[in-house]
């Protein structure tokens, strides 16, 4: 059991946590078998996610060196060098010796690696963490250094879905996933508050009350970890696992492997020597829900009834494939006949039912506000080079991007070693060097100017007025918006949605990274009435300016989907142009998607694009099948 520093204030005890049974079980099973691959904890703010994780670290067995297990926290802004380790530049420059400087993964060995807001971490760093968690080792080949070290840890990532989802490919890499929410039971809420207040009043005394319970849990974790290798996984339960994963139509084989490891860990946790059906059931509840999201906008979770049905089908599948009893050695064909046989000869191998997966269910149609077929959209980018949050849309200066050149102003983004050596080389004679190591001065240091991609704020202004309300037309526009939202999801943008109809404009979705929420809002989109485009552009201007105060580095792009036929009030078209000009003055990039159709075309959308100092494309040209374009904006 990890020991608390006697001088440090004790943490909240694991045994004192009220509720969150599934989360505590998932963390415990990963502590028993770190090879499960970590736990993703999804939940709203204030649900004790961080408290539970920190409490677990105190229960882990000591490291292989006898030191207490550590809780290592990985900040969202960490660089890859900080995570995996890098060349020890101090030794290189001082001693001329190549040496490796370990990173956070090495520090977390035999402990817990905790990543709060993992959904905001750059995708390639999430991949690095998940690879290390699955393999238990880190291999580094960089900067002329080849290094490998153990990194066996319990990986825990927490996230608030309202701030954006992880891509399905990354969700699948987490072994287990748990959704947490605050209890709505009054008695439970009272107990949570009472224990927290008691802890804050006397941390040491409160911890002492639960010391025995925590010690018992720590002992049980250590015992289960020691017994893990001796737990058997019978073919019947392995077949049940395979049938479950096949019935839920999960991608690849990772789910089967994780489910088997989790079931084995659960059997060890309850002191059994063999995996049973109950272990598979528990493992399925933790392993499968986040792997059912075949689409970014699918709802997460697992219907208990669906799991019951799948378990029943898997049980039948396993029963059908029970092995025959051992034949009687006294004669051929001896032994009791199978229950489903008539006592005759067994069928030839070609007739034996095979363990093939059942046919996958036909894909269900999904509709979001009755959209037309969605498509991959062309790339719309903000011009220039920004400094926003890591993403996949527009160019940006980035600590994680590729090195473009050496600079004297970007030392904080990493050392440009070659540039530093070249800068020092021209001064070696003047510094009196004749042989041996180079003589360096602080003025020689050159930083690495790196460029990557950033996520942007995409503000959608959707014309939902009567002129757009034709069934086919609105379906096409809604399908385009969903396609653009899917693109924003993949490029890690924040999105906001403004609808224009009737008497004004409505911000139906404030800026958020959770674009699947935007899709749900589109399902209830109402249409009809006049077209107050001026109010829509003014509302977009308000959103852009307000968000710039909150997140000044995230550059904005406004995407307006309209036919440009403003109505309502005196001279509505001219007022829409004036409002568009005011929006353009914010320097937000803009593109107008011209939704005009029919034989008579007025070209008003193109005029609005000119006022916005942006681009205008036809709705049919939004597909990536056309040549990709870049949004034009004010310099």
N, C-alpha and C positions, 0 to 999 in steps of 0.2 A: 504494500500500500504506500502510495506517495505520501511523503511527510510534509507537513506545513512548516514553514520557517517560524521558529518560536517568536521572532520579533515581529512577524507579519500578522495582520489581522486575519483570523480564520475566514474562509469562504462559507457560503451558504451550503449546508450539508445536502448531499444527494438524497438521503433518506427523508429529508424534511420537505421535499417538493411535493406539492399537492397536485394530484391529477397528472396529465401528460404521460399516461402509462405507456402508450405506444412509442413515444419519443424515448423514454427512459429504457424501454426494452431494446429499441433499435441501437441505441448507443452502447448498451451492455453487450449485445451480440457482436458488435464491431470490436469491442474491447476483448472479447473472447477470441474472435477470429478477424484480425485486421485485414486479412486477404479478401474480405467481403467487398472492400472498396469504398468505404465511407458512407456517411449519412447526409442527405440533403434535407434540411429542415425549412419548410415553407410555412409562413404564417404572418399574421398582422403584427403590428408593433405592440409591445407590452405583453407578450405571451411567454416570457421566461425562457426564451430560446437560449440566450447567452448564459443565463444562470445555470441551466441544466448542464450545458457543455463544460463550464468551468468546474462544476461540482464533480463531474465524472473524472476529470484529470486527477483529482486527489485519491481516487480509488484504484488507479492502475498499479500493477506490480512495479517494483524498481527496475531500472534499466539494467542491461547486461553488465554494466560497470558498477552496479550497486547504488547508483545515484537515484534520487526520487524522479518519477516520471514528470516531464515538463508539459506545460500548456504553452504552445507557441502560436502567437497570433500573426496572421499575415495581413498587412494593410492593403487596401484596395489599390493604392498607388505604387505598390512594390514593383521593381523592375525584375526582369528575368535573371540578371546577375545576382540580385539580392536573394532570389528564391532558390536557384540551383547552385550558386557559387560561381566564382570566376577566378581569373588569374590574380595572384597577390601582387599588385603593382608596386607596393612598397618594397617588397623583397627583390622584385625585378630591377627597379631603379637604384636601390641601395646596394644590393649584394650581387646583382647580375644572376640571380638564381630563379629558375622557374618553380613556382610553388602555387598550390591550389588553395583558395580561401573558401571554405565551406559556406553554404547559404542556410536559409531557414529550414530546408528539408532535412539537412543533417542535424540541425538543432532539435528537430521534432522527433528524432529517432527514439522509439520505445515510449513515445508520449502521444499527445494530441496536437494535431495541426488544425487550428480554428480559423476559418475564413468567414468573417461577417460580410454580408452583402456580396456574396459570391457571384450573384447575377450582374454585378457592376464591374467585376474583374475582367480583364481582357481575355478573350477566348483562348489564345494560345497559352496563357499562363494556367488557365483551368485545365487544359489538356496536360500540361506538365505535371500538375498536382495529381491528376487522376492516374496518369501513367505510373508515377512513383508509388501511389497508394496501392495499385494493383500488383506491381512487381516487387515491392519491398526494397528496391534498390534504385539508386540514381546513377546514371552513366552520363558523364560530361565529356564532350569532345569539342574543345573550342580554344582559341587563342594559343594553339600549339600545346595545349595541356590535355592529357587523357587521364581521366580519373573516375573511379567508381567507389561508392560507399553505400552501406546499408541505410535504408530509410523506411523502417517499418513503424507506421504510426496509424492512429485512428484519425481519419480525415472527416471533419465536420464542416459543412458549409451551410450558412443560414441566409435566408433571403425573404424579403417582403414582396409578394407577387405584384403588388400595386406599383412597384418601382421597376417592373420589367421582368420578363421570364428568361430563363435559360433556353437556348436552342435545344430542340429534341435530341440532337446528336450528343450534346453534353449531358442532358438529363439522363440518357441511357448509360453514361459512363459512371454515374454515382450508383453504388451498390444498392442502397436503400433510400427511400424517401418517405417523409412523414409530414402531413399537414397538421398544423397546430392552430388552435383557436381558443380564445378565452371561454371558460364555461359560462353557461347561462343559468346554472343552478345557483340560487342565492346562498345556500349553505356552503357550497364549495368556494364561492367568491369570498365569503366571510372568513373561511379558514385560511385562504391564501393571504388575505390582508393581515389577519391576526398573526400568522407566523412571520410575515415580513416585518411587521412592527416589532415583534419580540426579538427578532434577529438584530434589527437596527438599535434597539435599546441595550442589548447585551450580547454582542457577537460571540464572545468566548463562552459564556454560559449557555447560549442557545446551541452552539456547536457541540458542547459537552453532552447535552441531552441526547444527541443523535449519534454520538461517537461509536457506541456499541453496534448500532444498526449499520452504520457505514463500514465499520470494520468487518462485520459479517458479510456484507455485500462484496467488499474487496477480497475477502478470503474465498468466496464462492466464484468470483471472476477468475482468480488465480487457479483454483482447482479445475474449473471448466476448461481453461486454456491448456492446462497440463494434460487433461483427459481427451482433448480434441482428436488427437491422432488415433485414438483407440475406438472412436465412435464409428460403427459400421453403417453404410448406406446400402440397404438391400435393393435388389433389382426391382422389386415391386414398387418401392418408393421412388426410385429413379425413374421408372416408367410413369409414375403419377406426375412427377415433376415435368417430364417431357410432354406429357399429354396436356397439362395445364398451360404451359407456354405456347404449345401449338394452338390450343383453343382460343387463346387471347391474341393470336396472330402477331406476336412480337417479332421484331426484326433480329436476325442473327441468332447467335448461340449464347451471348453474354448473359441473358436473363436465366437460361437453364443453369449455367455455372454458378451464378450468384445465388439463385434459389437453392441449389444443392448445398453450397457452403453455409448459407444462412440456416437451413434446416438442420445441418450437422451441428452448427454452433448452438442452436436452440436445444437440441437433444443433450449436448454436453452441459448446457446451462441448467437443465432440469435433472441432471445426474443419470441420464439414460446411457446405455451402451449401444443403442441402435436407433436410427431415425425412424419415426412413426408418422402416421397420417397427421396427427396434431402438429408436429413440427413443420410439415410441409404447408399446412394451412396458415400457420403464423408467418412463415417465410413468404408465402404468396402475398399476404396483406402488406408486407413491407417492400417487396421486390417488384411487383407488377404494376401498381397504379401509375407511376410516372413513365412507364414504358408503353402505355396504351396510347400516348399522344402521337398519332401518326401524322398529325398536321399541327402547325404552330398555334392554330386557333381552336383546337379541340380542348374540351374541358378536362382537367386532370381528375384523378380519383378512380375508385373502383366500386361498382355497385355490389353490395353484399349478396344480393340475390343472384347476380351473375356469377359471383365466385362460388356460391353454394352449388349452382347448376354445373359449373365447370368441375368442381371437386367431385360431384356425383358422377359425371361422365368419366372423369379420370379414374375413379374407383372402379367403374365398370370396365374401363379399358385395361386397368391393371389386373382385374380378376380374370378377364378373358385370356390373359397371357401368363397365368400362373404356370410355373414349370411342372412338367410331369414328375410323379414320384420316381425315385430311383428304382430301376428294374430289379426284380428278384434274381439274385445271382444263381439260384438253383435251376433256372430255366428261362428261355426267351419269352418275352411277353409277360413275365411275372409282375406281381404288384397289383395294387388296386387300380381299376380303370378310372379315367377322369370323370368327374361328375357329368360333363356334357357329352360323354361318349357312350356308345352302346356296348363297350367292352371289346370291340373289334380292334383290328390293327390301327395304329396311328396313321394319319394322313401323311402322304409324302411331303418332303420339305416345301415343294412348290405350292402346296395347298394350305400350308400353315398360315394363319393370319399374320400379316407383317405389322411392325410397329410404326407404320407410316403415320404422319400427322394427318388428322382429319382435314377435309377440304376447308380452306379458309372461307369465312362467310363473305358473301358478296358485299362490296363496299356500299355503304349507305350514302345517299345523296345528302349534301349539306347545303343549306341555303342561309344566307345572311342578308336579310332585307330583300329577299327574292332577287339576288344578283344574277347577272348573266355569267357565262363561263369566265373564270379568272385566267390570267395569263401572266407571264413574266414581263415586267415593265422595263422600258428602256431606262438607262441610268441617267438620273438627274442629279447634278452636283452643284454645289456652291463654288463659284470661281475663287481663285486666289489660294492662299495657304493659311489655314487657321491654327488654333491651339486648343481645340475642344476635346471632349472626352473620347477615348478610343472607340472607333467604330469602323464602318466599311463604306462610307460614302465619299466624302470630300477630302482633299489633300490637307495634311496638317503637320505641324512640327510635333514630334512625339518622342518620349523617352524610350518607347519600345519599337520605333520604326527602324527602317534601314538607314545606315549611315550614308549620307550624301557627300559630305565634305568636312574638313577640319575648320574650326572657327575659334576665335578668341573669346566669344561671348556665350557659348553653350557648354561651359565646363560642367554644369550641373546635370547634363544629360549623358555623362559618361566620357571617359578619356579617349581621345583619338590618338592611339599610340604611335602610328606612323607619322602623323602630323607633328606630334611632340618631338619625335626623334629628328625629323627633318629640320624643325625650328632650332633645335639644339646644335645640330651638326655644323651649321654655318658659323657658330661662335666658338668652336672647340680650340682653334689656334689662338684666338684672342684670350681665351681663358687659360692658356698655358698647357693644354693637354698634348702629350706627345704619343702616349700609348695607354693601354688599359681601358678601364671603364669610361664611359662618356661623363662629362661634367655638365650637370643640369642646373638650371635656375628656374625659379617660379615663373618667370616670363616665358619660358619655353612651353608651358602647359597649353595644350590645345584641346578644346572640347569637341565632341562629335555632334555635328548638325544632323539630326535624324528626321526623316519624314515618314509618316504613316498615313493612316486614314482616320477620320473622325466621324462621329455621329452628329447629326444636326437636329434642329427643331423644325419639324415639318408641320406647318399650319394649313390644314385643309379648309377651304371655303367652298362649301357644297351648295349649289343652287337647287333648292327643293321647292321652287315656286310652281305655279300652275302651268307655266310654259314648258316645264320639264316633266310634267306629271304623266305624260303618255306612258303606257305600260312598258313597251319595248324600250323607249328612250330612258326611262328611269332605271330599268333593269340594267341597261348597258352602263349607265353612270355609276350605279351602285357596285356593279362588278368591277369597274375601273378603280373605284375607291378602295375596295377590298384588296385588289391586286397591288395598289400602291401601299396599302397598310402592310401587306405581307412583305413587300420590298423593304419598308421601313423597319419591320421586325428583324429581318435578316441583316440589315445594315446598322442595327443598334441605335436607331434614332429615337428621340422623343417626339410625340405627336400630339396635336390638338385638332379638334374638329369643330367647325363653325357651320351652322346651317342658316340659309337665307330663305325666308318665306314670310308671307303675310305682312305684318306690320313692322318687322325688324329682323335682326340677326340674333341667334342664340348660340352661346358657347356650350355645346352639348357635352364636350369633353375637354376639361382643362389640360394643360401640358402634362403628359405622363409617358413613362417608358413602357407601360403595359398596353401594347397596341391591341391585344385581344379584347381589352375592355372597349376599345373604339369599335371593334367589329360588333360587339354585343349592342352597343348604342345604335348602330346603323340598322339593326333589326327592327327597331321601333321608330324609324325615321318617318316623320309625317310630311306630307307634301300638300301643295295647293296655295292659292292666294297670289298676291303680287310679288314683285322681285325687287326688294330694296337692297340692291348691290352695294350702294354707298355705305349703308350700315354694316354690311359684311366686311368691307375693307377697313372701315374704322375699327371694328371689333378686332380684326386681325392685327391692326397696328397696335392696339392696346395690349394684346397678348404678347406680341413681339417685344415691346418696350418693357413690360412687366417682367417677362422671363429673362430679359437681358440683365436686369438688376439682380435676379436670383442666380443666374448662371452666365456671367459675362463672356465666357469663352466659347459658349455653344452658339454657333452661327445659325441663323434662321433662313428658312425657305418657305414661301407661301405658294401653295398649289391651289388654284381656283378652277373649279369645274363648273362651267356655265356656258350658256349661249350668248351671254352679253346683253340680253334684252331687258334692261332695267325698266321697272315700272313703279308707279306710286309717287305722288307728290309732283311739284313743278320741276320740269326738265330733269327727269331721273337719270337719263344717260349722261348728261354733263356732270351731274353731281357725283355719279359713280366714277367718272374720269378724275375729278378733283380728289375724291377720297383715295383713289388708286395712287395719285401723285403723292399724297401725304404718306401713304404706306411706303412708297418707293424711297422717300426721304429718310427712312430708317436704315437704309442700305441692306434691307433683307432681299435675298434673291427671290425671284418670282417666275412662275410659269403659269400660263393660262391654258387649260385644256378645253378646246372649243367643242362644245357639245351640240352645236347647231346642226340640224339635219333638214332634209327636204329639198325641193327644187329651188326655192327662193332663199338665198343666203345674204344676210345683211353685213356680215363681217364685223360685228360689234365686238366680238371677243378679241379679235386682233387689235382693235383700237385700245381696248383695256390693257392688253399686254404692253403696248407702246407706252401708255401712261404709267404702268408699273415698272417700266424699263426692264422688262423681262422677255421671255420667249413665249410664243404661241404655237401650240401643236394641236392637230386634230385628234379627236378621241381615238380614231382608228390608227393613228400614228404612235400611240402610247406604247404599243407592244415592242418588246426588245427585238422583234424580227426586223424592225426598221433600224436604220443607222442610229446608234446611240448619240445623244446630243447633250450639250452642257448648257445649263441655264445661264443666260446673260444677266448681269446685274450691274448696278452703278459701280464705277471704279472707286 
